[in-house]
Amino acid sequence: MLSQRYQPDTLNLISKIDWHPYATAEERPFWQSLPESTRQAYIRRGEIAQGYDWPSLKATLFLEVARIGNRYNYQQMYFERRSKVLDLVLAECMEGQGRFVDAAVNGIWLLCEESYWGIPAHLYAQRAGVGLPDTAEPTVDLFAAETASLLAYALYLIGAQLDTVSPLIRPRIEREIDLRILTPNLERDDFWWMGFADPDHRPNNWNPWIHSNWLTCVLLVEPDDTRRRAAVGKIMHSLDKFIDPYPTDGGCDEGPSYWGRAAASMYDCLELLDRATSGQIDVWEEPVVQAMGQFIYRAHIAGDYVVNFADAPGILRPEAGLIYGYGKRIHDPDMMAMGVWEAHRQNILNPDTGPDTDGNRPNKSAGRELALLVSLAEMAEAESYAPLPRDVWLPVIEDMFARDQARATDGFYVAAKGGHNAESHNHNDIGQFVAFIDGLPVLVDAGVETYSVKTFSPQRYEIWTMQSAYHNLPTINGIMQAPGEEYAARDAHYQADDQRAVLSLDIAGAYPPEAGLRTWRRTVRLERGQGITVEDAYALNSPPKTLTLSLLTPCAVDATAAGVLRLNPRAITEGRESGSATITYKASKFSAAVEPIIIDDIQLRGVWGEQLCRIVLTAVQPAQQDTWTLTITR
């Protein structure tokens, strides 16, 4: 899309000296024009960061990934250090009195002193392999690029103030960014996320995410015009490896939480390219660019709940300014309204500023924070609502989302998926569905636990959250779905009208041959205002020994009545509870058992609380060919 249309030597690329994306800290009118509550919230975060005791990132802590597979302990301190640097830089911009400069220098200098700007789990890119970083071979992962972008913006925003502390800070930052990001990315083509080494493999969110930060550094730091053009040309060429094969329906098979670093990072890139060429690079009207943005509100269920297929949490607070800016660029009033709606929900437009507050909201990335600040006044006057479309069908990734009526969380909601089992951040979940009633969860997708080394290893599918038996899916003779692109849905059909929405697909191909399946036609139907039915019509090669159907719920389950499952409200976490529903099935065909799944993972507990319940419906004398129906009502 980009490299085919725009050649680097024909671009009206703004020089480094003329690149002025935002007001610097010295340009006081902009910062003083911001709402006082906003300024005080950022200053409060800076005051907290002033007292931060910068932790040491020890070699043995770095080695925990290689030694015991633990990513969390190192990453917690790693990300906190970066967050505090941004807090201090933005607080200085807001106040402009030099109060936060020394503390910011401490943090900036510590980041420059780090041997590796990435995280230990991503060290496989270096030739020396996992363990400690080889400083002789700088490799670029997501967070090396993020760190470089943070420091580039620090240099841009408070560079003059840094000079008052020492004239050596600015050249040190520039030298580190060049050594770790600018030169390796320009000279190497073998980083997998670039998409050059394996042309048949579509890169995931790493591609636009890293490019958005690399491009930021090129524009803010790279002084040589020849290298600037070469870098921009390479970024466009590599970004095409992400955009060109992207599903044309805009569906993010990595889930809504990854949308923020997939389609949204692509938006960051396109925004920078547009502005840095004075509008010469303009692809906002491209259907795939528009559809990629719209996915975020199409996958929204209610409140914080989103459709969380793949490695996505069930609740999400997306970046309000990001959604608004993307929506504005593609002229989508629904997307813009969702951004404003999120801003109100997150108290971004009028944050609390009392002495006991913590600034209310952690900073994200520097570029996105600055874009948000520029949009605040406009967003405060803009229309606010959650779009909540009635019907969504994404025919490429084969996702259906349906509710009783548009812009309303009352009533029934169902989402179901087809696709294949080699999606990015894949779970073995072809045919999975989730159900909500009045905006509250009744049948759910667990999502993913805190990442560990095992998550991205050959043992990934030993983790229960990845297995089809812990989704709302059947298991045949104890055999679950298998991973791989060849394990896929077949013959998907979708239709929707004012009375119903229906997705029907054959999920037999998602199971390995030893399951003995000829067909397994699953039909998920929303009857608007009445309920949800799930029909499974199957045929096997021979009579099965066992057939079970799993259902995952956050509700309290009463299975005492034959043929009826009563899902009762249960407190999930503070301020949130499950929904309620009645599920009916033929008692002559199934016996029901309920298994509590105790949750000890910190990420899953934040979504589902202390436990989920797994309902297992076991077929009584299962036939070689049969049809089952579940009905979900109030």
N, C-alpha and C positions, 0 to 999 in steps of 0.2 A: 504493500500500500504506500509506504513512505519512500523507500529507496527507489521504487520504480518511477516515482513522480518528481522527486527532488534530488538533484545532484549537489554535492557539497560546494562545488566551485561556482554554482549559480545562486547560492543562498545570500540573502541580505543579512548576514549574521552580524549581530551587534558585537563590537569589540569589548574586551574586558573593562576598559576604562569607561565605556559608555553604558555598560550593563547596570541598571539601577532598578531592580525589581521592587524594592520596598524602601521606606524611609530608614535611614540609619539612626542610631541613638542620638547623634548630634542634631538631627533634624527634628527639633522638638514639637513643632506645630502638630504633626500627625499624632504623636504619642499623647500629647496633651488634649487632643480632640476626642480621644476615646472616652467612653463612659467612665465616671469615677469608680463605680463598683467594679468594672473590669480591671482598671488600673490597680486598684487595691488588692484584688484577688491575685494578680500576678506578682505584685510586690510581696504579698503575704507568703506565697510559695518561695520567693527569693529569700525572705527572712528565715524561713525554716531551713532552707538549703545552706544559709550562712553558718548554721550550727552543726552542719553535717560532718561527721567524723569519717573522712574518706577511708574506706577499707582497703586493705592490701589484697591484691589478687595473686595469691601464692601459686607457685609452680605445682605443689601437691594438690591444690584445689582444682587447678586446670586439669590435672591428670585424673581426676575422679571419673571423667567420662570414659577414658580408656581402661581404668582399673575396675570400676564398679558400675559403669553405665549410668551414672547420675549426672544429669545436665543442670538440674535446678540450682544446686548450691552455688556454683560459679555464676550462673546467669543472673541470679537474683541480685548479687552485688554489682555485676557488670552493668546491667541495665539501670540500676539505681544511680550509679556514678554518672551515667550519661544524662539521666533525667535531671539530676541536680545541676549539671552544667547548664542545661537549657533553662532551668528555673532561674539561675543567677543571671544569665545573659538577658533574658526577657525582663526580669525585674529591673536591671540597670537601664534598659531601654525605656521602661515605664517611668522610672523615677528621675533618671538623668543626673544624679548627684555624685556619682562615683562610689557610692556606698557598697556596691556589690562586686566591684572590679577585682579586688584582691582575692576574694573567695572564688570568683570565676577563673582567675589565673591559676589558682591551685588545682582546680578540676581540669582545666585545659592542659596544663603541664603534665598532670598524671596520665591523661589519655595519650599524650604524645610519647610518654615513657613506656607505654604498654608494648610488649613485644609483638602482639598480634591484636588487630582490631576486631577480628571476628570472634566467634564462640567455639569452644573446643569440639562440639559435635560436628562442626563443618570443616574440620581440619583435614578430612580425607582428600581434599583437593591438592594438598601439597605432596610432592614426590616422596617425602620422608614418611608419609602416612600419619596415622593418629599418634598421639602422645603429647609432646611439647611442640610449639611452633618453630619452624625453621626460618629464622630471620633473614637468611640469605635468599629465600624464595617467597616474596610476598604474594599471597593468594587472596582472592577477593570473594567474600561471601556476602550475604545480606547485610550483616551488621558491621563489617569493615566499611562497606559503602555508606551505611547510615551514619557511622562515626565520622567519616570524612565529610559528609554533608553537614553534620552538626558543627564541626569545626570550621568549615567554610563559611557558614552563616555567622558563627561567632566572630570570625575575622571581619566579615562584611559589616556586621551591626555595631560592634564595639572595638574595631581595630584601632581607632585613634586612642581609645582609653587604654587598650593593652600596651600601646607604645609608651604611655606615661609610666607604666610599671617597668618595662624593659624593652629596648628596641630589638631584642633577640626573639621575642615571642612570635611576632608576625612571620619572620622568615622560617622559624622552626615549624610552624603550622603548615606553611606553603610547601616546605621541603617534605614533610611527612605525607601530606596528601598526594604529592607527586610520586613519591617513592612507593606508596602503598596502593594507590588507586589509578592515578592518571596514566602513568607509564605502563604498569602491568596490563591494564585494560586495553591500551592502545596497541601494545606490542604482541599480546598473546591472543590466539584464537581458540585455544583449547579449553577454556573454562566452559563447562557443559551448559551453563545457563545462557550462554550466548547463542546457542543453537547451531553453531558451525561444525562442531566435531561430529555430531550425529544428525544429519539433515532429516532423517526419518522420524526423529523423536521430537515431539512438540514440547518446548520448554514450558515450565509452569510459572507461577507468580514470581519466582526469583528473577526472571528476565526483566519485566518492567520495573520491579522494585529496585533492583540494582541500577538499572539504567536511569531511573529518576534521580538517584543520588549521584551517579557518575556525571550525568548531564549538569546537575547543580554545581558540581565541582569544576567542570569544564568552564562553565559560564562565569563563575565567581573567582576562580583561581588561575586557570591556565592563561598565561600572558601571550603565548605565541599563536598568531592567527592561523598559521599553517596547521599546527597541531589541533587547534580548536576546530577547524573545518574537518580535519581527518577524523577526529573523535565524534563529532556530530554525525558525519556520514556513516561511521561504523555503528553508532548507536541506532540510527534509523534502520540500517540493514538488519541488525540483530533484533530490533524491536519487531520488525516484520515477521521474524520467525515465531513470535508470539501471536501477533494479530492475524496474519493471513490464514492460519489453520484454525483459528478460534471458532467455536460453534457459532454459526450465523444467527442463532436465536438469542445469543448473548448470555446463555446459561453458564454459570460458574460451577463446574462440577466439583470444585474444591469447597463449596459451601459459602454462605453469606459472610462469615468471618474472614475468609480469604479474599472475598471480593475487594476488601479494603486494600489489599496488596496485590491484586491481580488487575481487574479492570480499572480500579481507582488509581493504581500506580501508573497504568497506561495513560490515564487522564493527566496525572502529574507530568508525564513526559510530553504529551501533546500540548499541554498548557505552556510549558517552558519553551518548546519549539515554536509555538505560535508567537509568543511574546518576544523571543529572542530574534525572530525574523520579521518583526513588525507585521504579523498576520500573513506572511507569505506561505507558511505551512499551515494549511487549514483543511482538516478532514472531518470536521464536526458533523457534517450532514451525512456521512457514510452510515448506512443502516446498521452495520455491525458495531460501530462505535456507539451509536445511540442505544442499541439493544444491550450492549455490555453494561452501560450505566444503569439502565432501567431494571436490571436484575435485582438490585438491592431493595427496591420497594415491591417488586413482584414476589419476592421470597419472604416478605414480612407477614407474620400471622396476626399478632396483636401485642400491644405493649412492647416488652423486651423480647418476645418470642419470635423466632425465625425458623424457617425450614432448615434443618441441620443435617442433611445427608452428608456423608463423608466426614472428614476430620473437622467438624464444626460444632461449637457449643450451641445448646438450645436457646440461649439468651444472648443478646448482643446489644450494645450501645454504640452504633456506628458514629463516625465523625460527621457532625452536623454540617460544618462548613464545607467539607469535601463534597457531600451530597448536593448541597445547594449550588456550589460552583460548577459541578459537573452538569447538573440540571439546567443551569443558566446557559452553559455553552451549547447544549444540544436543544435548547428552547423547549424544555419539557416542564410545564408548570407543576405537574404532579411531583416530579422529583425535587424541584425547588421547594415546594410546600412541605415535603417530607423533611428536608434539611432544616427548615425553620421549626417544624414540629419537634424534631429532635433537639434543636437548640433550646427551645422552651422547656422540654422535659429534663434536660441536663443543666438547667439554670445557667446557660452560657450567656444569655443576653442580659441577665440581671443577677449576677452571682452574689452570694452572701459574703459579707466583708467584716463580720464581727471578729473580735480578738480571739475567739475560740475556734474559728474556722481554719481549715488547712488549705484554703484556696479552692476547695470544692472539686477540683478536677485535675488529674495529672496532665501535664503537657504531652503532646504527641510528638511529631517531628517538627523541626524548626520551620521548614517551608510551609507545612500545612497550618501551623499556628499563625504564621504571618498572613497567609491567605485568608484565614478566618477573621483576623483582626480587621483587615481591609474591608471585609463584607459585613461587619457587625451592624453598621448603621442601616444598610440596605435591608438586611435580614429582619431587623426590628420592625420594619414597616411592611414586610411582605406577608402574603397569605400563609396560613399554617394549618396543615391537616395531614393525616396519614392516608395515602391514596387507597390502600387496601383493595386492589382490583378484584372483581368477582371471579373471573376466570383467567387462568394463565396456562398456556400449553407451550412448552419448549420442545419442538419436534426433533431437534438434533440430539440433545442429551436426554430426551424423553422424560421430562418432569411435568407433572400436572399439579396445579394448585387451584383449589376451588372453595368458595364459601357461599353462604345463602344469598347475601346481597353485598354490593360494593360499598366501600367506605363504612362498614359496620362490622364489629366483632361479635355481635349477638348472633346466636344460631350455630349451625354446624360448619366445620371447616375440615377439609381433608387434603393431604398432599401425598402423592405416590410417584414412584420412579421406575424407569426401565434402565436403559443404558447397558453398560458392560462393567466387568469387574477388573478393569485396569485403569480406572479413572484416577486423576491426580488425588492423592490422599485417600485412596480407595478403601471402602469397606465392602465386604461381600454381602451385598444388600439389594440385588435385583428383585423388584416387586415389593420393596419396602413401602409402607404407608404410615402416616401419623394422623391422629384425629384430635381435634379440639372442639369444645363446646363452650359457647359464650366467651371465647378468648382464653380459655383455660385448658391445660393439657389433660388428656385422658389416655391416649395411646401414643407412645413417644419413641424417638430415636435417642439412645443414650448419649451419642456423640463420641467424644474421645477423652481419654485420661491425659494427665500431664505427660508431655513428651519425654521419652527416655531413649537411650540408644536402641533398645529393642523395637521401638515404634518404627524405625526405618531400617530394620535388619531383615534377614530371611525369616526370622521368627515373628514377624509382624502379626500374622494371623493366628498366633497362639494367644494373643490378647483378646479377651472376651468381647470387648466392644466392637471388634472388627469382624466377628463371626456372625453368619446368618442365623444361627440358633439363638442369638441374643438380639435379633431384630424381629419384626412382626412377620415371620416367614415360616414355611414348613421345613421339616427335616425328614428325610426318607431313609429308613433303615439305618438311622444314626448318621447319615451322610449329609453334610452341609454343602453350601455353595463353595465354589473354588475360585481362586484369583486368576486373572488373566483376561486379555481382551477377547479371547475366544469364548469365554463364559459370559453370555450376553442374552438380553431379552430378544424375542423374535415377534414379528407380526403385530406391532403395537397399533392400536386404533383408539382415537380420541374423538369425543363429540361433546358439545355443550349447548344448552338452550336455557330458556327461562325456568324450566322444570328440573333439570338435572345436569350433571357433568359426569362423564364416564371415561375411564381409561381401562382398556382391555389389552392384555399382552400375554404371550407365552413365555414363562420363565424357566421352562425345562432346560434350556441351553445354559443356564447359569450353574447347573449341577454337573459333576463329573459323570462319565459313563457308568460307573459302578452303582450310581443311584437307580439306574434302570428306568429312567423316565422317557416316555415317548412324547407326551405333552403335559403341560401344567398351565392351563389358561386361567390367569387371575384377572378378575374384573372388579375394579374399585368404583363404586357408584355413589355419588352424592345426590340424594333426593331432597331438593331444597325445602327447608322448613320441616322435614320429616325425619331424616336420619341418614346414616351411611351403611351401605352393605358391601361386604367383601365376599365374592364368590370364587371358589377354587374348583375348577373342573379338570380332573387329571386322568391320565391313562399311563399305566406302567407296563413294562415288558412281562412281568410276572407278579403274582400276589406278594405284597410286601409283608415283612415280619412286623415292622413298626412304622407308623406315621404319626408325627406330632406337629402341632402348630403352636408356635411361641407368640406371646403377646407381652409387650413391655409397658408398664404403667407406673406413674408416680402416685396413683390413688391407693386408698385402702381397699382391699379386695374382699368381697363376701362371695364365696363360691359354694355356699351350703345348699342352695336350691339347684336341683338338676336342670340343666338347660339354660341357666341364667347366671351371669356374672354381674354383680352389682359393684360398680366402681364408685366409692364414696370419697368425699373431699378429705384431703389430708394436708396438714401444714408441711410445706416443702422446706423453705428457708424463711427467715424473718421477713414478713410482709408479703409472702407469696404462698398460695396453696394450689392444690390440684383442682381439676374440675370434677364432675361426676357424670356417670353414664350407666346405662344398662346394656349389656351385650347378651344377645340371645343366640343359642345354637341348638342343634338337635341332640337332646340328651341320649337318644338311642345310638348316636354315632360317636360320642366323645365322653371321656371322663376328664375331669378338670383337677389340676393341682396348682398350688400357688407356692412359689419359691422366693423368699426375700433375697435381694442382692444387696448386701451391706457395702456401702461406698466409703472407702477410706482415702480415696484420691482427692486432693484439695481442689482440683479443677472441677471434677464431676460433682463434688459436694456443693460447690457454689451454684450449680444449676439445679440439681435434683435433691439436695439435702442428704440425709444419712442413708437413705435406701431407695431403691426401686423394687418393684415386684415383677417377677416373671411368671406369667400364667402359661402353663403347659397343657394344651388340650391334646389328649392321646386318643387316637382313633380306636374304637372297639371293633375288633375283627375287621381290620382294614381290607377293602376290596381292591382288586387290580385296577378297577376303573370306578370313579365315583364323582360326586359333586357335593361340595360343602358350602354352606352360607352362614356368615356371621352378620348380625344386624346390630348396629350401634344407634341407640336412641337415648333420650333423656332418662 
